[in-house]
Amino acid sequence: MVPLTDGDLCLPRLHLRSERGVPVKCAKGVIVDLLSALVVDDEVALASVVGSYLERSGYNVVIAHDGPAAVDLARTALPDLIVLDLMLPGFDGLEVCRQVRQFSDCYIIMLTAREDEVDKVLGLSMGADDYVVKPFSPRELIARVAAMMRRPRLSVLAEAKDTISIGSLSINLDAVTVQVDGHEVDLTRTEFDLLCALATRPKSALSRGQIIEAVWGLGWIGDHHVVDVHIGHLRRKLNDDAASPRFIRTIRGHGYAMGSG
């Protein structure tokens, strides 16, 4: 894959990862950091097409065709985004996702040729941010990527204090950590953002659409069911019983709200 040169489309860096970006000079002479992407698919032609579309959208792209190579490249290239196929030689995309989450919080979109919900749920539980079912249009995938990369991540916390405490739940916004009953809880970046979206509006019931907007951004395209999946994982990690919730309440017919702790 060839990086963009002068005159090509350059996109501003959308979130701070100072150790990763590749400096690129745009036609107007402005230096920006080029976002990086890792495409992982054993279908060589498909991986190449997806990679080309990502390059044209302003990414520096590397490609892997099996599980072990994907993890190795994720360690060395430190991508901002991974487009990850589920079925891979060596070991599958779920295992890639699990290993990558041990050292990276990059965005991950899972690709699957299977329609069953189990793949989607398992993929998200391993720390993926979104999924796309094959066959798909590369333009559709790029639209999903663009919407995901526009996520306001911590901008929903811009006017919030450094730490939010709700009962025994403590959210440190600067350190991006969460504790329950004094014990640290390991959350994915999406789970952390979702929890913060609720915690910064503790007296409000948020619809799935409002949560999507707060966590995934206005341009996000996809099934609102992704909210329910992430809420389920979040509750499990917080040891929160949906039938008698301390932290996350279900508002039937509407969405979710913060509990009293």
N, C-alpha and C positions, 0 to 999 in steps of 0.2 A: 504494500500500500504506500502511496506517495503522499506526503503532507501537502497541504495547501500552500500556494505561493502567492506573490504579490498580485493583487487584483481579484483573487478568488473570494468567495463569500467568507467573511470572518465573523464569528459570533463571540460576544463578550463572555468572559467566564461568569458562570451563573452562581457558583458558591465557592467558598474559600478552600482551596487545596493547594497551597503555595508550593508544596514539594512536588507537584505532579505535572502541571501544565507545560506544554511545549510552546516557547515564544514564537509568534508568527507576526510578520509585518503585513498589514493590510494596504490596500491601494492608497489610502489617505495618510499612510505613514504612521498609523497608530499601532503600537505593540500590544498584543493581547495574548493571553494564554489559551492555547488550543486544548479543548477537552479531549480526553483519550477514551477509547472504547476497545473492549475485547469481545470479539465475536467467536462463539464456540458452537460449531455444528459439524457433524461428520459428512454432511452433504456439501462437498467442496464448492459446487456451483452456487448453491444457496448462500453459503457463507460469504462468497465473493460478492454476490449481488448486494447482500445486506451491508457488507463492509463498504462497498462503493457508495451506496446511498448515505451511509453515515459520514463518509469523507466529504461528500458534497454538502452535508449539513454542518460541516465545521469540526469534524473529529479526526484525531490521529488514531488510526485503526491498526490493531494487530489481530491475527486470526489463529485459532487452535482447532484441531479436528478430533481430539480425544480428551478424556477427563484429566489424566496426569499432566498433559501439556497445558491444559487450561489453568490448572492450579499454579504450575511453574510460571506461566506468563503473568498471571494475576499478581504473583509475588514480585516479579521483576519490573513489570510495566506499570503497576499501581494504577489501573484504569479507574476513571470516574464512573464508567458504565460497563456492565457485562450483559451481552445478549447471549443467553445460555440455553442450548437445546437440552431436552430432558434425556433422550436416548443417545448415549455416547459409548464408544468403545473404551476399554480400560476400566473406568467406572462412570456411573451415570451423572446427570446434571445435578441431582439432589445431593450426591456426595461432593461434587465440586462446590456447590453452594455452601454446604456445611463446613468444608475446609476453608473456603475463602472467608467466611464470616468469622473465622478465628483470628484473622489479621487485617480485614478490610471492611469498611462500612459503605463501599461503593453501591450505586444503584444496580439492581439485578432484575432483568426481565427474563422469565423462563419461557421457552418455546416448547410446545407439546403437540403431538399429532393425535393425542387421545382426548376424547371429549369428557371422559368421566371426571367427576368432581374430586375424586381422591387425589389425582395428580396435582390438581390446582391447590388443594388444601395442604398437601404434603410439601409442595414447592414453597408455599408461603410460610409454612411452619419452619422451614430450614433457613428463612431469612430473606427470601426473594421479595421484591417490592411489587411486582406485577407479573402477569402471564399473558401470552398470546397463543391462540390455538391455530395450528396449521390446518389447511393452507391459509396464508394471509398475504395481503398486498404489502410489498416493501414500503410503499408510501404510508399505509396504515400504521405499520410498525414505527416508522420515523415520526409520525404524528404522536403516537403514544410516548415515544422517547422524549420528544420535545415538551410534551405536557408534563411528564414526570420530572424532567430536569428544571422545569420552571417552578417546582414545588417551593413554597416559601419556607420550607424547613423550620427554621427558628424565627422567622420574621413575625409569626403569630405571637411571639413572646416579646416583641420590641418594647412594649410599654409595661411589661411585667417586672416584678422584683426578681432578685437573683435566685431566691429559693421559694418554692410553693410548698406549704405544709397543709395536708388534709388528713386529720387524725394521725394515724401512724405512718402515713405515706408522706415521703419527703422527696421533692423533685428539685435537683440543683441544675438550674438553667445554664450556668457558666460551664460547669464540669460535664454537663450532659449525663448525669447519673440519677438513679432512682433508688431509694431505700424504703423498705417496708419493715416495720418493727426493728429498725436499726441494722437490718441486713440488706446489702446491696443486691439489686435485681438486674440481671443481664437482659437488656432489651435490644431489639434491632432498632435502627434509626427510625423506621416507619412506626414501630410501636411507641417509641419515645415521643415522636411528633404527634401521634394520635392522642396519647395520654395528655400531653401538654395542651392540645386543642380543647380538650374537655376541662382540664384543670384551670385554664386561664379564664374560663367562663363557667364557674362552679354553680351559678344560679340559673343557668340556661340549659334547656333541652335542645340538643342539636340533631337535626335530621341527618340522614346519610348523605344527602346532597351537600349540606353545610360542612360536614366532616370531610367529604371529598375535596371541597373547595379549600378548606383550611390546610389539609395535609398534602393533597395531590395537586392542587392548583385549579384555576378556572378552566384551563384548556384540556383537562384530563378526559380521556375517552375510554370507557370500559364499563364493566358491570359493577353496580353499587354493592353487590354481594361481597366484594373484596373487603369492605368495611367490617362486615360481620365476621369474616375469617380472622382478620387482625384483632378484633375485639376478643374473640375466643382465645387466641393465643395470649393476648395481654392479660386477660382474666386468669388464665392458668398460671402465668408467671407471677402474678401478684397474689396468688392463692385466694382468689376472689370467687365466691360461690354465686353463680348467676341467680340461683333461687333466693338467696339472702345476701345481696351484694353489700360490700363495705365501700367499694370505690367506684364501680361502674354500674349504673342502673340502666336497665332497658326500659324505654318509654314506648309502650306498645302502640304500634301504628304510626310512630314518628321517628324514633332513633334512640339516642343514648344521652345520658346526663351523668354528671359526677355525683358520687355518693358522699356521705359525711365522714367516711373513714372509720 
